[in-house]
Amino acid sequence: MAKISIKEEELREKKFYKQLYIFLGFGCVLYYLFPFVFNVSYADKLELWEAVMRMLLVGVYPFYTFIACFLSTRKYGFRWYIAIILGVYFMPAAMLMFGYTALVYVPVYIVFGYFGSLSATMLLKRLEKFRNKGRRKNEKRK
């Protein structure tokens, strides 16, 4: 493995934090803005509000944390705090818009984030193994 200079490592960290801010910004829109706008627009239709909020809590938010952690791990390697940040980031929205009962979902989102990181790690190892296998075959032919 080639050594990475300090400048390259600093640049890599800056890119990582830039991507993290993008994920958090998208999470802000998803966790805070979308439920707020939907609540203001459809406050009189309680059944529709409850259906959309259930869909967000059970379907969209876990998928978001999975994908964000998967992409982050695939590009920058495993960072243990990403899933926790994305899970904890939901806590104020849970208290403000969904009630305290939605705090049960925070550990679920963290688990989905770690599952996304694990999936990306396994995929990277498998791809590396596949690439090395192809290199060995080419070396034997020469």
C-alpha positions, 0 to 999 in steps of 0.5 A: 500500500502506498504511503499517503502524504499529510496534505493528501490526508488533510484533503481527504478529511476535508472532502469527507466532512464536506460529504458529511455536511451534505448528508446532514443537510439532506437529513435536515430537509428530510427530518425537519422541513418535510414533516413541517411543510406537510403538517402545515399543508395537510393539518386538517386531514389527520388520516393522511398526516398519520399515514405519511408520518408512519411511512417516513418513520418506518420506510424513508428515514431508515433507508436514508440512514442506510444509504448515507452510511453505505455511501460514506463507508464506500468512499471514505472507509468505516467511521463509527460516528456517522450512524450515531450522528444521523440517529441522534440528529433525528431526536429533536424532530422526534420530540417536536413533530412526532412526540416522545414515542418516536424516540424509539426509532433512534436506535433503529436508525443507528442500527440501519446506519451500521448495517449500511456501513457493514454492507459497504465494507463487505462489498468493498472486501468482495470487490477487492478479492475479485480484483485480486483474483483477476490479477493472479490469473493474469500473472499466471498467464505471463 
